[in-house]
Amino acid sequence: MSLASAWRSLLFVPAHQPRFIDAARRGEADACVLDLEDSVPPAQKPPAREAFTGAAKAIAEGGKPVLVRINAPWRLAVRDLEAAVGPSVSAIVAPKVEARATLNALDELLADLEGEAGLPIGKIGVIAQIESVNALPRLDDICTGPRLIGLSLGSEDFSASAGMTPSSRTLMAPNQEIVFACRRHGLLPFGFPGSIADYADVEAFEETARLASEMGFGGAFCIHPRQVAILNRAFTPDPTALEQALRILEAYRLAVRQGRGATVLDGRMIDPPVVAQAQALLARARPNPGVTAAKRSGEATIPTALPAYHSHAPYDLCGDPAPDRS
């Protein structure tokens, strides 16, 4: 699986609000999540479903990947999926996932609907939201589910499940578990260690977003347009860091050509794990494939996840992971 950038900012947009949908279409978020769940009152869910296809098409034709967050009760989820599955949709955001069985059932439903819509089976991916303490010990099993692109911790519901106040301190540990599980399975971790509802304090959100990037997240969901630019900055590698990553690769290439497995650059040892970090950083700086492909075709695409990291992975003379010859 090749390295590619993740979506940095995924903006939730109430699917029953044309004004917000139009603003999101013209905004700077890397992807728009048309929400049929929490932000849509029960009485507004049927009209939101009826208007979904037009809204998704307008956003996709504007150059943005479209995701849809469905409801968790199956009787509502089925109605959501019947309304949402189409050529404009990149992925489903599945809330309250607690076991792989949920993803298996979702995969079967999506396959039926993709077939009816004339879409390739498996075209639409899934991002699972982890929103309870029951799901946390099952992360590795959940990560083996079909269609899965990545995971995200639902900060508010998870905190309610844990009986705790959502804050950077209390949400640090479960978010780290999300990152670790995703890296073990080659998936994309989305999120930040904080409450998604806290968007008014811009400086605090800037710090939380920077911390999320340092933790290994590649992007995050957000609920307000003012959060978008902050996330885009936080998850865009700094030019100085990119230059240093290039220097690391060049130093390692030279060392390998000289028959050495490690070298020193600016007082720091450069060996395969450090090279892997530099390569991952450079991969994040490449153009977002989900965005660029959508702009070309007006159809949905999904980002490619980073491969699971293995500290014993061999490197060739160019400093890149060598092909598996086993």
N, C-alpha and C positions, 0 to 999 in steps of 0.2 A: 504494500500500500504506500503510495507516494506521499511526500510531505505537502501540505497545503494549508493556507490560512483558514482559520475559523471565522465565523461571523462574530464581529466584535460587539455589536450592539443589536439587540433584538427587541423591538418596541412593541409592547402589547397595545392593541388598538381595539376598543369596543366595536364589535361587528355591527351594531345597530345604530352607529353614529356616523352618518355620511361626512359631517364636517371634520371629525377626527381622522377619518379614513383618507380624505383628500389631503389633509395636512401631512399625514404620514407618508403618503405617496410622494409628496414634494420634499420631504425632510431628508435628513442625513443618516438615518439608521441604516445599517447594512441589511437588515431584514425586518419585515413587518409581521407581527403575530396577530392575526385577526382572532379576537377572543370571543368565544361563545360561552365561556364559563363565568367566572366570578364577576366580571364587569358588566354582564348583561342580566337584567332582572328577569325572573321567570316569565313574566307576561310578554317580554320583548324577544324572547328566544325564537319563537316561530317566524316573526318578520325578519329577524337577523339572518336566519337560515335562508329565507327566500331571497334576500338581497346579496347573499354571500358570493355567488358566482360572478356577478358584475363587479363587486368590490375587489375580489381577488384578481380578476382580469385587468382591472384598471391599474392596480399596484404593480402587477407583474409586467405589464406593458410599459410602465414607467421605469423599469430597470431594477426592481427590487424583488428578491425572493419572498414568497408568501408562505407563512406557516399558519396553522390554525390550532388554537387550544380548544379541545373538546371538553365536554362534561364527563365526570367520573361515573355516575350511574349508567349502566349499560343501556337502559331504555332511552336515555337522552343522548348517549354517545352514538348510538346507531343512527338516530335522526341527524345528529351533527355530521357524521361521516357521509351519509347519503347526500347531504347538501354540499359538502365541502370537496369531496374527491373529484378532481378534474385536472386539466393540463397546467393550470396556473399554480398549483400547490406543490411546494417542495417537501413539506414535512408536517407531521402531526405532533403537537405538544400534548402528551398524555399525562394528566394530573393524577396524583395519589396512587402511583404505581408501587405495589408492595411485594410483587412476585413476578417471576418470569411468565407464569400462566396468563397474566393480564396481557403481556406482549404477544404471546402466542395467539390468543383470541383476537387481538387487534390485527395481527398479521392476516388471519383468515378473512376477517371482514374487509380489510383493505384489498386483498387479492380479488375477492368477489367484485368489489366496486370498481377496481381498476379494469378488470376484464369487461365489465358492463360499459365502462367509459371508453374502451378501446385504448387504454394506456398499457405500457409494458408492466408486467407483474413485478412488483418490488420497486417501482419508480419512486414512491413516496416513502420517505424515511420517518423515523420516530425519535423524538427527544422525550425521555422519561423524567417526570418531576418526582423527586423523593420528598415526601411530605409527612412522614411519620417515623417514630422511633422503631416501629416494627420492620420497616423497610431497610433500615441501616445495616443490620447484620446479614442481610440477603443481597447486598450489592453485587457480589461476584456472580451470583446466579442470575440476577437481573441483567447484568452486563452481557450475558450470553444470549439475550433475547434477539429475535429476528428484527431486521430493519433498523436496529438501534444506531443512531448517530452519536448520541451523548446523553449526559445526565445533568440535572440541575436540582439544587436543593430549594424547595419551596419554603422560604424563610418563615413566613407567618404561620402556615399550617404546621410546619415542623415544630416551631416553638410552642404552639398550643399543645401539640401532642406530647412534648417533653415537659410541659408545665413551667416553661421558662420565659423570660423576657427576651425578645429578639434584639441582639446587639452584636457588635463586632467581637466582643469577648465570648459571649455564649455560643455564637455561631461559627467560631473558628474551627473547633474540632470536627463537627459534622461536615463542614465544607472541605476540610483536608481529606476526609474519608472519600468524598466524592471525587476529588482530584486523583487520589491514589488509585481508586477502583478504575477510573477511566484510563489512566496510564497503564494499568495492568492489562487492559483489554483493548487498547488502541482506539478508544473513544474520545470524544471531545467533552471536556468539562466546562460547563457554563455556570457563572455565578460570581458572587463576592461574599465575604463574611460580614453580612449586615442585613438590615431590614430593607426589603425592596420598597417599602412604603415611605422611607425617610429620604425624600428628594429635595426638601426645602433648604437644608444646610449644604450648600454647594461645596464649601471647603472640606467638610467632613466626608462627603461623597467622593470627592477627588482622592482623598487619602485612602478610603476603602477600596476604590477602584485600582489604585496603584498597588495596594497590598494584594488584591486578587491576582493581578498580573504576576507579582513576585511569587505567589503561591502555585502558579502553574495554570491558572484559568486562561482560556483564550478569548473569551467573550462573556457577555452576561445579558440577561433579560432586564428590561426596565419598563417603567410605567408612565414616564413623563418625558416629553421632548427635551427638556433641559438636561436630562441625564445622558442623552445620546452622545453629544460632543465629548463629554467627560470620559465615557467608556471608549470611544474611538481613540482618544489620546492615550488613555491608559494601556490599551491593548495594541497600540502601534509601537513597534520597537524604536527606541531612540536612535537617531543617526550615528551618534558616537558609539553606541553599543554595536550597531551593525558594522561599523568600520573595524571595531575591535574583533568582532567575530570573523571577519575576512582575514585579519592579521593572524588569528589563531589557526585558521585552516591553512594558510600559506606556510606558517611556521611548522605545522605538523607534516605537511607534504614534504617540506625540505628534510625534516627529521627522518621520515620513512625512506626517502631516497638515499639517505646516508646510513641506512640500516639500523636506525634507532627507533624504539617504540614510544619514546616520550622526549619532550624537549622543554625548554624554559623560555617564557616570554614575559618581559616586564616583571621578573621576579616570581612568576607563577608557573607551576608545572603544567604542561600541556600533554594530556594523554587521552585515550579514546573517550572516556566520559565527558571530558571538557569539550572535545571536538563535537560530540553528539549534541551538547547544549548549544554550541555555536551554530551547527547546522539547523537545529530546530528554530533558533532565533531568526536566521536568514529565511527559512521557509515561511515564517509568519509575516515577513515583510513583502512577500510576493503578492501580486494582485489577487484579490479574493475571487476564486473561481465561480462561486455562487452568484456574485454580483455581475461579473463581466459576461458570463454566459447568458444570464437572464437579459442583460441589455442587448445582446446580439439577437436572441431568438424570441424574447417575450414569453418563454416557457420556463418552468421551474427546474432548478438544479439544486443539489445539496453539496455542502463542502466535504472534502475528503479529510478524514481524521488523521491525526498523527499516529505512526506505528507505535506499538508497545515498545518501551525501551528495554533492551537487554544489555547488561553491562559487559557481557562476554562477546558482543557482536564484533566480528572482524572488520577491519578497515582496509580498503585498497590503497594504492599508491597516491591516489588523488585525495585521500582523506574522506572518502565517501564510504558508507556501509557496503561491504562486499556482498555479492549475491550469495544466497544460500545454496551450496552445492551438495548438501546432504541428500 
